[in-house]
Amino acid sequence: MKKIVFYLLLVSSLLFSESLKKDTNISKPEQEQVKLAQEDAKREKIESYISELKNIEQKISKKDSVWMKSYASYLTSIDVKGNLEEIKSRIEYLQKKRDKSFTEADELSALISREKILASQIEKLKKKDSSPFSILLTPPNIDEIPSVTNPFDIFMGISLIKTLDKGFNDYILKRDELKELISLLKTEVRIYKEIENIDEQTKYKEEANLKIKQLEGFESALDTMNVTADVYQKRLDIVEININKEIESQMVKLGKIGVTILIVFVVFFLLKLIVKKYITDNERFYMANKVITFGNFTLIILILFFSYIENVSYLVTILGFASAGIAIAMKDWFMSMLGWLVIVFGGSIHVGDRIRVDMDGSTFVGDVMDISLLRMTLLEDVTLTTVLQNRRAGRIIFVPNNYIFTRMIANYTHSSLKTVWDGVDIVITFDSNHKKAMHIAKEIAKKFSKGYTDITRKQLNKLRSNYSLKNTNVEPRIFSLIEPNGLKISVWYLTNAYATLTLRSVISTEIVDAFLAEEDITIAYPTQMLHLEKSAKKIPPPKTEEAV
């Protein structure tokens, strides 16, 4: 409303002045009053324009624009450079002057110190005086785009597209910010032109020239930015199209590989069904199942390798360089894998065999439940070892396959052999009928181990084709040995490898019962005789009061 009043007052005064020129009858005092009114109107108009400029400057300062900061740094660098030139010329003048006063000497030292400070500032701002917006006008750098050659690169490609889009969007936001700033500067320049038309003293001409120069710099930056944005967007579109094509190609390739692997799984699943149907022996079925599983995963790994390695020589080169480090870092793993090959293809140990393993000073006897690529799994059973040493059983023992090269592993049920030799020791006195005792012990061993003796004889005949067997005697054996407290009779017999304690218990009790039934056989064992003698001590009579 105030602006409208000002405009009306200004127009009326101008019209009135024109009428005064035509009307020569108006007096001179009245003309002076009209002139003063016109001056007041101009001054109020200029003040309103200045108020508008302040409002615009406040808007610009509130935006906290990086463009204004960059331009301010540019102006600062120019001022600093100008001051530095003046200081250098003054220093040069003072240094050439021979007779310097104390004041001039102090001034020289102060100027030298200031020169060093300004030189350091120029070093920091040396990029600002050439172009005020060089960094802001530079778009995000598009480095060499890596190719999408495997499924893992798909995520990399998607992430790269998002990163490039984000960088371009940030660049566009800077351009939009520059457009808003230019719009405000144009408004300021227009207001300065209005002031210039009214102001006869040209008081604001210098500020107007600075704003015009600033606007030209920002408009030049906007033109550069528009061209750069168009070129950058086209390049970005090309990059995104190439990445999307590569991602699509990898997705199709991954789908084909997935279908191939699925077919391989189905084929090997059918093989397992066939094996399960036609192989009834558990041990053979387990081994066939393991071989099928191993072949399945090996074939899948080969498919993946040859699908994503274009040149196999690269793989050979990589493995050649990495083999030394891998061999050292994963020595136990590789030894276990090699041990697995020896166990499976060598046939020394099978699932279901009863084995004995010495591990770190402890002995474990159990049945092999599984032979994996890295270890064997045992179920510890109640055996003579657990009775005499461990005093516990039923544990699951994991034995690394590399132990077959470095540890003692005994197989109680190798190949078709399912029996082992076991023995019972008993000591009789020297005056006992030892021949009769040996005969009784041997007959008892023959009676209870006859079935295992016949089985072992057949098993040994089968082993002759693969091994050199010299002593194939399977009958129970009897030995007599002299001990400090008698004659020890040791009887040995064949028994089931999985139930040695059961037959030992039966034979031991039968021998003891048979020996006790004979009058001329006495079982010897350590004995002691204790002789207790009571000392006859007299109890002193109790003391009486008289004695006291």
Backbone hydrogen bonds, N-H to C=O, Kabsch-Sander energy under -0.5 kcal/mol:
donor,donor_aa,acceptor,acceptor_aa,energy
5,V,1,M,-2.0
6,F,2,K,-2.3
7,Y,3,K,-2.5
8,L,4,I,-2.5
9,L,5,V,-2.7
10,L,6,F,-2.6
11,V,7,Y,-2.5
12,S,8,L,-2.5
13,S,9,L,-2.2
14,L,10,L,-2.1
15,L,11,V,-2.4
16,F,12,S,-2.3
17,S,13,S,-2.3
18,E,14,L,-2.0
19,S,15,L,-2.1
20,L,16,F,-1.6
21,K,17,S,-1.8
22,K,18,E,-1.5
23,D,19,S,-2.4
24,T,22,K,-1.0
26,I,23,D,-1.1
31,Q,27,S,-1.4
32,E,28,K,-2.0
33,Q,29,P,-2.0
34,V,30,E,-1.9
35,K,31,Q,-2.2
36,L,32,E,-2.4
37,A,33,Q,-2.3
38,Q,34,V,-2.1
39,E,35,K,-2.1
40,D,36,L,-2.6
41,A,37,A,-2.2
42,K,38,Q,-2.3
43,R,39,E,-2.7
44,E,40,D,-2.5
45,K,41,A,-2.2
46,I,42,K,-2.6
47,E,43,R,-2.4
48,S,44,E,-2.1
49,Y,45,K,-2.1
50,I,46,I,-2.7
51,S,47,E,-2.2
52,E,48,S,-2.0
53,L,49,Y,-2.5
54,K,50,I,-2.3
55,N,51,S,-2.1
56,I,52,E,-2.3
57,E,53,L,-2.6
58,Q,54,K,-2.2
59,K,55,N,-2.0
60,I,56,I,-2.4
61,S,57,E,-2.5
62,K,58,Q,-2.3
63,K,59,K,-1.4
64,D,60,I,-0.6
64,D,61,S,-0.8
65,S,60,I,-0.7
69,K,65,S,-1.6
70,S,66,V,-2.4
71,Y,67,W,-2.5
72,A,68,M,-2.7
73,S,69,K,-2.3
74,Y,70,S,-2.0
75,L,71,Y,-2.5
76,T,72,A,-2.5
77,S,73,S,-2.5
78,I,74,Y,-1.8
79,D,75,L,-2.5
80,V,76,T,-3.1
81,K,77,S,-2.3
82,G,78,I,-2.5
83,N,79,D,-2.9
84,L,80,V,-2.3
85,E,81,K,-2.0
86,E,82,G,-2.1
87,I,83,N,-2.6
88,K,84,L,-2.5
89,S,85,E,-2.4
90,R,86,E,-2.3
91,I,87,I,-2.8
92,E,88,K,-2.7
93,Y,89,S,-2.0
94,L,90,R,-2.6
95,Q,91,I,-2.6
96,K,92,E,-1.6
97,K,93,Y,-1.3
100,K,98,R,-1.2
105,A,101,S,-2.2
106,D,102,F,-2.5
107,E,103,T,-2.4
108,L,104,E,-2.2
109,S,105,A,-2.1
110,A,106,D,-2.4
111,L,107,E,-2.5
112,I,108,L,-2.2
113,S,109,S,-2.0
114,R,110,A,-2.3
115,E,111,L,-2.3
116,K,112,I,-1.8
117,I,113,S,-1.9
118,L,114,R,-2.7
119,A,115,E,-2.4
120,S,116,K,-2.0
121,Q,117,I,-1.9
122,I,118,L,-2.6
123,E,119,A,-2.0
124,K,120,S,-1.6
125,L,121,Q,-2.2
126,K,123,E,-0.6
128,K,125,L,-1.5
129,D,125,L,-0.9
131,S,127,K,-0.9
134,S,131,S,-0.9
137,L,133,F,-2.4
138,T,134,S,-0.7
138,T,135,I,-0.5
143,D,141,N,-0.9
149,T,147,S,-1.0
153,D,150,N,-1.0
154,I,150,N,-0.6
154,I,151,P,-0.9
155,F,151,P,-0.7
156,M,152,F,-1.0
157,G,153,D,-2.8
158,I,154,I,-2.4
159,S,155,F,-2.4
160,L,156,M,-2.3
161,I,157,G,-2.2
162,K,158,I,-2.2
163,T,159,S,-2.3
164,L,160,L,-2.6
165,D,161,I,-2.6
166,K,162,K,-2.3
167,G,163,T,-2.3
168,F,164,L,-2.4
169,N,165,D,-2.7
170,D,166,K,-2.3
171,Y,167,G,-1.9
172,I,168,F,-2.3
173,L,169,N,-2.4
174,K,170,D,-2.0
175,R,171,Y,-1.8
176,D,172,I,-2.7
177,E,173,L,-2.3
178,L,174,K,-2.2
179,K,175,R,-2.3
180,E,176,D,-2.2
181,L,177,E,-2.1
182,I,178,L,-2.5
183,S,179,K,-2.3
184,L,180,E,-1.9
185,L,181,L,-2.3
186,K,182,I,-2.7
187,T,183,S,-1.7
188,E,184,L,-2.0
189,V,185,L,-2.7
190,R,186,K,-2.5
191,I,187,T,-2.2
192,Y,188,E,-2.5
193,K,189,V,-2.1
194,E,190,R,-2.0
195,I,191,I,-2.6
196,E,192,Y,-2.5
197,N,193,K,-1.8
198,I,194,E,-1.2
199,D,195,I,-4.1
205,K,202,T,-0.7
208,A,204,Y,-2.1
209,N,205,K,-2.4
210,L,206,E,-2.2
211,K,207,E,-2.3
212,I,208,A,-2.4
213,K,209,N,-2.4
214,Q,210,L,-2.6
215,L,211,K,-2.9
216,E,212,I,-2.3
217,G,213,K,-2.0
218,F,214,Q,-2.2
219,E,215,L,-2.8
220,S,216,E,-2.4
221,A,217,G,-1.9
222,L,218,F,-2.3
223,D,219,E,-2.4
224,T,220,S,-2.2
225,M,221,A,-2.4
226,N,222,L,-2.6
227,V,223,D,-2.0
228,T,224,T,-2.6
229,A,225,M,-2.8
230,D,226,N,-2.0
231,V,227,V,-2.3
232,Y,228,T,-2.9
233,Q,229,A,-2.5
234,K,230,D,-2.0
235,R,231,V,-2.2
236,L,232,Y,-2.7
237,D,233,Q,-2.5
238,I,234,K,-2.0
239,V,235,R,-2.3
240,E,236,L,-2.6
241,I,237,D,-2.3
242,N,238,I,-2.3
243,I,239,V,-2.5
244,N,240,E,-2.6
245,K,241,I,-2.2
246,E,242,N,-2.3
247,I,243,I,-2.7
248,E,244,N,-2.6
249,S,245,K,-2.5
250,Q,246,E,-2.4
251,M,247,I,-2.4
252,V,248,E,-2.3
253,K,249,S,-2.5
254,L,250,Q,-2.9
255,G,251,M,-2.3
256,K,252,V,-2.2
257,I,253,K,-2.5
258,G,254,L,-2.6
259,V,255,G,-2.3
260,T,256,K,-2.5
261,I,257,I,-2.8
262,L,258,G,-2.3
263,I,259,V,-2.3
264,V,260,T,-2.3
265,F,261,I,-2.6
266,V,262,L,-2.3
267,V,263,I,-2.6
268,F,264,V,-2.5
269,F,265,F,-2.2
270,L,266,V,-2.3
271,L,267,V,-2.1
272,K,268,F,-2.0
273,L,269,F,-1.9
274,I,270,L,-2.4
275,V,271,L,-2.7
276,K,272,K,-2.6
277,K,273,L,-1.6
278,Y,274,I,-2.3
279,I,275,V,-2.2
280,T,278,Y,-0.7
285,F,281,D,-2.6
286,Y,282,N,-2.6
287,M,283,E,-2.3
288,A,284,R,-2.7
289,N,285,F,-2.6
290,K,286,Y,-2.3
291,V,287,M,-2.4
292,I,288,A,-2.4
293,T,289,N,-2.4
294,F,290,K,-2.7
295,G,291,V,-2.6
296,N,292,I,-2.4
297,F,293,T,-2.3
298,T,294,F,-2.3
299,L,295,G,-2.4
300,I,296,N,-2.1
301,I,297,F,-2.4
302,L,298,T,-2.2
303,I,299,L,-2.3
304,L,300,I,-2.3
305,F,301,I,-2.5
306,F,302,L,-2.7
307,S,303,I,-1.1
308,Y,304,L,-1.6
309,I,305,F,-1.2
310,E,308,Y,-0.6
312,V,310,E,-0.6
314,Y,311,N,-1.4
315,L,311,N,-0.8
316,V,312,V,-2.0
317,T,313,S,-2.6
318,I,314,Y,-2.8
319,L,315,L,-2.8
320,G,316,V,-2.1
321,F,317,T,-2.1
322,A,318,I,-2.5
323,S,319,L,-1.7
326,I,322,A,-2.8
327,A,323,S,-2.8
328,I,324,A,-1.7
329,A,325,G,-2.7
330,M,326,I,-2.8
331,K,328,I,-0.9
334,F,330,M,-2.4
335,M,331,K,-2.4
336,S,332,D,-2.3
337,M,333,W,-2.4
338,L,334,F,-2.5
339,G,335,M,-2.6
340,W,336,S,-2.2
341,L,337,M,-1.9
342,V,338,L,-2.2
343,I,339,G,-2.7
344,V,340,W,-2.9
345,F,341,L,-2.3
346,G,341,L,-0.6
346,G,342,V,-1.4
347,G,343,I,-1.3
349,I,343,I,-0.6
352,G,368,V,-2.4
353,D,350,H,-1.9
355,I,353,D,-0.6
355,I,366,G,-2.4
356,R,410,A,-2.8
357,V,364,F,-2.7
358,D,408,M,-1.7
359,M,357,V,-0.7
359,M,362,S,-3.0
362,S,359,M,-1.9
364,F,357,V,-2.4
366,G,355,I,-2.1
367,D,379,L,-2.0
368,V,353,D,-2.7
369,M,367,D,-0.5
369,M,377,T,-3.5
370,D,377,T,-1.2
372,S,375,R,-2.6
376,M,399,V,-3.3
377,T,370,D,-2.7
378,L,376,M,-0.5
378,L,397,I,-3.3
379,L,367,D,-2.2
380,E,378,L,-0.6
380,E,395,R,-2.9
381,D,365,V,-1.4
383,T,381,D,-0.9
387,V,383,T,-2.0
388,L,384,L,-2.6
389,Q,385,T,-2.7
390,N,385,T,-1.3
391,R,386,T,-3.2
394,G,380,E,-1.3
397,I,378,L,-2.4
397,I,395,R,-0.6
399,V,376,M,-3.0
399,V,397,I,-0.6
401,N,374,L,-2.1
403,Y,400,P,-1.7
404,I,401,N,-1.6
405,F,402,N,-1.5
406,T,402,N,-0.8
407,R,403,Y,-3.0
409,I,407,R,-0.7
410,A,356,R,-2.7
412,Y,354,R,-3.2
412,Y,410,A,-0.6
413,T,354,R,-0.7
414,H,411,N,-0.6
417,L,414,H,-2.0
418,K,416,S,-0.6
420,V,495,T,-2.1
422,D,493,Y,-2.7
424,V,491,V,-2.4
426,I,489,I,-2.1
428,I,487,L,-2.7
429,T,522,T,-2.3
432,S,429,T,-1.4
433,N,520,D,-2.5
434,H,432,S,-1.5
437,A,433,N,-2.0
438,M,434,H,-2.5
439,H,435,K,-2.0
440,I,436,K,-2.4
441,A,437,A,-2.3
442,K,438,M,-2.2
443,E,439,H,-2.2
444,I,440,I,-2.2
445,A,441,A,-2.1
446,K,442,K,-2.5
447,K,443,E,-2.4
448,F,444,I,-2.0
449,S,445,A,-1.6
450,K,446,K,-0.6
453,T,449,S,-2.1
454,D,450,K,-2.1
455,I,451,G,-1.9
456,T,452,Y,-2.3
457,R,453,T,-1.9
458,K,454,D,-1.7
459,Q,455,I,-2.2
460,L,456,T,-2.6
461,N,457,R,-1.5
462,K,458,K,-1.4
463,L,459,Q,-1.6
464,R,460,L,-0.9
465,S,462,K,-0.9
466,N,463,L,-1.2
467,Y,463,L,-2.4
469,L,467,Y,-0.8
470,K,468,S,-0.5
472,T,470,K,-0.8
477,R,492,W,-2.4
479,F,490,S,-2.4
481,L,488,K,-3.0
483,E,486,G,-3.0
486,G,483,E,-1.3
487,L,428,I,-3.1
488,K,481,L,-3.5
488,K,486,G,-0.6
489,I,426,I,-3.6
489,I,487,L,-0.5
490,S,479,F,-3.2
490,S,488,K,-0.6
491,V,424,V,-2.4
491,V,489,I,-0.6
492,W,477,R,-3.4
493,Y,422,D,-2.7
495,T,420,V,-2.5
497,A,418,K,-2.4
499,A,496,N,-1.4
503,L,499,A,-1.2
504,R,500,T,-2.1
505,S,501,L,-2.3
506,V,502,T,-1.9
507,I,503,L,-2.7
508,S,504,R,-2.5
509,T,505,S,-2.0
510,E,506,V,-2.1
511,I,507,I,-2.3
512,V,508,S,-2.1
513,D,509,T,-2.4
514,A,510,E,-2.3
515,F,511,I,-2.5
516,L,512,V,-2.3
517,A,513,D,-1.3
518,E,514,A,-0.5
518,E,515,F,-1.0
521,I,518,E,-0.7
524,A,427,V,-2.5
532,L,530,L,-0.6
537,K,535,S,-1.0
548,V,544,T,-1.3
